[in-house]
Amino acid sequence: SQLMPMNRSDIAKLLDRLRTLNASIVGIDFIFDTPQKEPPTGDKDLGKAVRQAVDANMWLIFGAVLKPEREVGTNESLGITNWNWTLQAYLDAYPQFLELPDTQRDCRNACPFAYLMSLVQTANREITDLPQPNTNRDRNLRAQFLDLVDKYANKGNLHAISNWQPPLGLQSLVDFSIPPAQVYTKIPAWKLIENPDINEFPLVPQQVVLIAVSSDERLGIAPGKPDRFPTPSAIHYWTKQDWMTGGESLAYMTHHFLNRRMVIPIPNIWMTVMAIVISKIIVSILKGKSKLSHLQIIAGCLTAIVFYGIIGLQIYISAGILVPWFFPSAVFLAYVLPTTRRKYHG
């Protein structure tokens, strides 16, 4: 934070503004691990804003880094946070994959950021006696919250999120084919702070709010490593941007949890092996079909792979299962066509 500082007084202003807009859940994609020297009042200003937001029953989730033994996040000695009335979750995640809690690790000790934000948002809607944040609490808020989630997680969306596990141990993908406008609303910090019209932001009380950096090269995860990555092709189609930020990736993950959007990629090798087996069966069948011409066989093969592509697309749209098409289709043709050519033209 000293090499690439973000003015904590400015973040305090954002929290104050969100409090006046009645925001209920706010994630902060920053790690405040050391004191900030410039400005000298930064930590004090942010700590004051946090306490006022908590006493307004705002759920605050602060970012952390995942270490082998624990999460390392905001240093409580700075006076910014207190784990009895604020939450913490780790930001480490591959931006293309949906980060889920480690099955070998209790989420009370290490919890993914987008996952925890989604749980809080869903619990706020589905649990009537949910404990509310305030500075008079004397019990760890995350532990108490997750205890209550375990108690009520037997139906509805809360059950779906807390028991989210991809089939066969496959890793869920982030679905960047969804247009960003359907996932999040990007609001510049200056606009949020300076616009006095509360009616300009009518959805803030119902939404999850994420405070995150843009693609500014001065702000990132390490010196010379801004919090961004090359834009996926689908996002580039929608936005024409060259970079996508870590905050935008977290927004997509949160959207997927809240909307139960699970995209499971079937490994290429699985479908390739299946294509080999099917092609061998077809070759053995074709050997007994002497009346078929070579052109008829080619037409049949091309029709089959086009039909396979259409079926795969429909499976992706309806069930979120991503079936590889190109390589299995190429292997299928490579096995079938030479064999039939040798039979009819050898």
Disulfide bonds with the S-S distance in Angstrom:
Cys107-Cys111 1.77
